[in-house]
Amino acid sequence: MRGFGLGAVTIPVMAVAFLGLDKQQIAHSSVVTRTVQQIGGSFGTAVLAVILEGAAGSLRGPAMAPAFATSFEWTIGLTVIALLAALWLPARAVQPARSAA
């Protein structure tokens, strides 16, 4: 489900990032979007690691199962927030069909 959520959000965000750009601006937008992906992924991993560490405390071994459940719940919550935010992305304007003449 998480992969589905990420895929559902990533594709529209990437499409919106390139809307209305000139040919020369596409390369710059590509670099910016890739950089944001890398930083966002690292930041998200760090946040979830802190949540896991806080929930685990001094627990070790099988006793850590509730701590992992807590971090997975946070992961699901953050994915739902991202999906809801994706609903506010601007839609692409439909271009009228060109005639063959």
C-alpha atoms as an extended CHARMM CRD file, in Angstrom:
* protein
*
       101  EXT
         1         1  MET       CA              0.0000000000        0.0000000000        0.0000000000  PROA      1               0.0000000000
         2         2  ARG       CA              2.8130000000        2.4030000000        0.7990000000  PROA      2               0.0000000000
         3         3  GLY       CA              4.3850000000        1.8410000000       -2.6080000000  PROA      3               0.0000000000
         4         4  PHE       CA              1.0300000000        2.4530000000       -4.2630000000  PROA      4               0.0000000000
         5         5  GLY       CA              0.6680000000        5.6790000000       -2.2950000000  PROA      5               0.0000000000
         6         6  LEU       CA              4.1360000000        6.8700000000       -3.2440000000  PROA      6               0.0000000000
         7         7  GLY       CA              3.5470000000        6.0400000000       -6.8920000000  PROA      7               0.0000000000
         8         8  ALA       CA              0.1940000000        7.8070000000       -6.8670000000  PROA      8               0.0000000000
         9         9  VAL       CA              1.8110000000       10.9590000000       -5.4780000000  PROA      9               0.0000000000
        10        10  THR       CA              5.1710000000       10.9610000000       -7.2630000000  PROA      10              0.0000000000
        11        11  ILE       CA              3.8610000000       10.8330000000      -10.8300000000  PROA      11              0.0000000000
        12        12  PRO       CA              1.4630000000       13.8070000000      -10.5130000000  PROA      12              0.0000000000
        13        13  VAL       CA              4.0800000000       15.8700000000       -8.6790000000  PROA      13              0.0000000000
        14        14  MET       CA              6.6630000000       15.2150000000      -11.3860000000  PROA      14              0.0000000000
        15        15  ALA       CA              4.1360000000       16.0410000000      -14.1150000000  PROA      15              0.0000000000
        16        16  VAL       CA              3.1880000000       19.3280000000      -12.4460000000  PROA      16              0.0000000000
        17        17  ALA       CA              6.8560000000       20.2600000000      -12.0260000000  PROA      17              0.0000000000
        18        18  PHE       CA              7.2650000000       20.4110000000      -15.8050000000  PROA      18              0.0000000000
        19        19  LEU       CA              3.9620000000       22.0930000000      -16.7520000000  PROA      19              0.0000000000
        20        20  GLY       CA              4.3100000000       25.3280000000      -18.6750000000  PROA      20              0.0000000000
        21        21  LEU       CA              8.1050000000       25.2450000000      -18.8730000000  PROA      21              0.0000000000
        22        22  ASP       CA             10.1310000000       26.2420000000      -21.8830000000  PROA      22              0.0000000000
        23        23  LYS       CA             12.4600000000       23.6560000000      -23.3900000000  PROA      23              0.0000000000
        24        24  GLN       CA             15.4860000000       25.3310000000      -21.7560000000  PROA      24              0.0000000000
        25        25  GLN       CA             13.8690000000       25.2870000000      -18.2920000000  PROA      25              0.0000000000
        26        26  ILE       CA             13.1580000000       21.5530000000      -18.2670000000  PROA      26              0.0000000000
        27        27  ALA       CA             16.7570000000       20.6130000000      -17.4180000000  PROA      27              0.0000000000
        28        28  HSD       CA             16.7650000000       22.9440000000      -14.4050000000  PROA      28              0.0000000000
        29        29  SER       CA             13.4090000000       21.6290000000      -13.2250000000  PROA      29              0.0000000000
        30        30  SER       CA             14.6840000000       18.0720000000      -13.5490000000  PROA      30              0.0000000000
        31        31  VAL       CA             17.6680000000       18.8300000000      -11.3180000000  PROA      31              0.0000000000
        32        32  VAL       CA             15.5070000000       20.5790000000       -8.7260000000  PROA      32              0.0000000000
        33        33  THR       CA             12.8920000000       17.8240000000       -8.5590000000  PROA      33              0.0000000000
        34        34  ARG       CA             15.5500000000       15.1140000000       -8.2280000000  PROA      34              0.0000000000
        35        35  THR       CA             17.3410000000       17.0490000000       -5.4760000000  PROA      35              0.0000000000
        36        36  VAL       CA             14.0820000000       17.5110000000       -3.5690000000  PROA      36              0.0000000000
        37        37  GLN       CA             13.3810000000       13.7660000000       -3.8960000000  PROA      37              0.0000000000
        38        38  GLN       CA             16.7890000000       12.8850000000       -2.4810000000  PROA      38              0.0000000000
        39        39  ILE       CA             16.5890000000       15.3340000000        0.4210000000  PROA      39              0.0000000000
        40        40  GLY       CA             12.9590000000       14.4420000000        1.1580000000  PROA      40              0.0000000000
        41        41  GLY       CA             13.7220000000       10.7230000000        1.1940000000  PROA      41              0.0000000000
        42        42  SER       CA             16.6370000000       11.1940000000        3.5530000000  PROA      42              0.0000000000
        43        43  PHE       CA             14.6350000000       13.5010000000        5.8050000000  PROA      43              0.0000000000
        44        44  GLY       CA             11.6940000000       11.0890000000        5.9080000000  PROA      44              0.0000000000
        45        45  THR       CA             13.9590000000        8.1780000000        6.7920000000  PROA      45              0.0000000000
        46        46  ALA       CA             15.5770000000       10.2060000000        9.5770000000  PROA      46              0.0000000000
        47        47  VAL       CA             12.2010000000       11.2420000000       11.0060000000  PROA      47              0.0000000000
        48        48  LEU       CA             10.9370000000        7.6500000000       11.0390000000  PROA      48              0.0000000000
        49        49  ALA       CA             14.2070000000        6.4550000000       12.6350000000  PROA      49              0.0000000000
        50        50  VAL       CA             13.7290000000        9.0050000000       15.4240000000  PROA      50              0.0000000000
        51        51  ILE       CA             10.1210000000        7.8740000000       15.9040000000  PROA      51              0.0000000000
        52        52  LEU       CA             11.2610000000        4.2380000000       16.0810000000  PROA      52              0.0000000000
        53        53  GLU       CA             14.0470000000        5.0350000000       18.5350000000  PROA      53              0.0000000000
        54        54  GLY       CA             11.6980000000        7.0610000000       20.7270000000  PROA      54              0.0000000000
        55        55  ALA       CA              9.0920000000        4.2960000000       20.7600000000  PROA      55              0.0000000000
        56        56  ALA       CA             11.6740000000        1.5640000000       21.3980000000  PROA      56              0.0000000000
        57        57  GLY       CA             13.5180000000        3.2680000000       24.2390000000  PROA      57              0.0000000000
        58        58  SER       CA             15.7030000000        0.6090000000       25.8440000000  PROA      58              0.0000000000
        59        59  LEU       CA             13.7470000000       -2.3270000000       24.3930000000  PROA      59              0.0000000000
        60        60  ARG       CA             15.6200000000       -4.9570000000       22.3950000000  PROA      60              0.0000000000
        61        61  GLY       CA             14.7120000000       -8.0840000000       20.4680000000  PROA      61              0.0000000000
        62        62  PRO       CA             11.1040000000       -9.2740000000       20.1080000000  PROA      62              0.0000000000
        63        63  ALA       CA              9.9350000000       -6.6980000000       22.6620000000  PROA      63              0.0000000000
        64        64  MET       CA             10.4770000000       -4.0250000000       19.9820000000  PROA      64              0.0000000000
        65        65  ALA       CA              7.4500000000       -5.1710000000       17.9510000000  PROA      65              0.0000000000
        66        66  PRO       CA              5.1590000000       -2.4220000000       19.3300000000  PROA      66              0.0000000000
        67        67  ALA       CA              7.8150000000        0.2030000000       18.5060000000  PROA      67              0.0000000000
        68        68  PHE       CA              7.9000000000       -0.9860000000       14.8900000000  PROA      68              0.0000000000
        69        69  ALA       CA              4.0940000000       -0.9600000000       14.8010000000  PROA      69              0.0000000000
        70        70  THR       CA              4.1600000000        2.6590000000       15.9580000000  PROA      70              0.0000000000
        71        71  SER       CA              6.6170000000        3.6860000000       13.2490000000  PROA      71              0.0000000000
        72        72  PHE       CA              4.6030000000        1.8390000000       10.5920000000  PROA      72              0.0000000000
        73        73  GLU       CA              1.4770000000        3.6810000000       11.7530000000  PROA      73              0.0000000000
        74        74  TRP       CA              3.3490000000        6.9720000000       11.3380000000  PROA      74              0.0000000000
        75        75  THR       CA              4.4250000000        5.8550000000        7.8590000000  PROA      75              0.0000000000
        76        76  ILE       CA              0.8300000000        5.1600000000        6.8670000000  PROA      76              0.0000000000
        77        77  GLY       CA             -0.3060000000        8.4830000000        8.3230000000  PROA      77              0.0000000000
        78        78  LEU       CA              2.3570000000       10.4360000000        6.4610000000  PROA      78              0.0000000000
        79        79  THR       CA              1.4900000000        8.6250000000        3.2230000000  PROA      79              0.0000000000
        80        80  VAL       CA             -2.2010000000        9.5100000000        3.6470000000  PROA      80              0.0000000000
        81        81  ILE       CA             -1.2450000000       13.1530000000        4.2190000000  PROA      81              0.0000000000
        82        82  ALA       CA              0.8310000000       13.1000000000        1.0310000000  PROA      82              0.0000000000
        83        83  LEU       CA             -2.0810000000       11.5910000000       -0.9220000000  PROA      83              0.0000000000
        84        84  LEU       CA             -4.4370000000       14.2620000000        0.3670000000  PROA      84              0.0000000000
        85        85  ALA       CA             -1.9370000000       16.9760000000       -0.5340000000  PROA      85              0.0000000000
        86        86  ALA       CA             -1.7170000000       15.5310000000       -4.0540000000  PROA      86              0.0000000000
        87        87  LEU       CA             -5.4160000000       16.2680000000       -4.5330000000  PROA      87              0.0000000000
        88        88  TRP       CA             -4.5950000000       19.9920000000       -4.5290000000  PROA      88              0.0000000000
        89        89  LEU       CA             -2.0890000000       19.7560000000       -7.3690000000  PROA      89              0.0000000000
        90        90  PRO       CA             -3.0790000000       21.8750000000      -10.3650000000  PROA      90              0.0000000000
        91        91  ALA       CA             -4.6610000000       19.9930000000      -13.2240000000  PROA      91              0.0000000000
        92        92  ARG       CA             -3.2390000000       20.1890000000      -16.7040000000  PROA      92              0.0000000000
        93        93  ALA       CA             -5.3410000000       22.2400000000      -19.0900000000  PROA      93              0.0000000000
        94        94  VAL       CA             -6.7490000000       20.2060000000      -21.9590000000  PROA      94              0.0000000000
        95        95  GLN       CA             -5.5070000000       21.5120000000      -25.3100000000  PROA      95              0.0000000000
        96        96  PRO       CA             -7.9720000000       21.5760000000      -28.2050000000  PROA      96              0.0000000000
        97        97  ALA       CA             -7.2180000000       19.0800000000      -30.9580000000  PROA      97              0.0000000000
        98        98  ARG       CA             -5.4220000000       20.5230000000      -33.9870000000  PROA      98              0.0000000000
        99        99  SER       CA             -6.9350000000       19.9670000000      -37.3740000000  PROA      99              0.0000000000
       100       100  ALA       CA             -4.9560000000       18.1990000000      -40.1010000000  PROA      100             0.0000000000
       101       101  ALA       CA             -5.4600000000       21.1060000000      -42.5340000000  PROA      101             0.0000000000
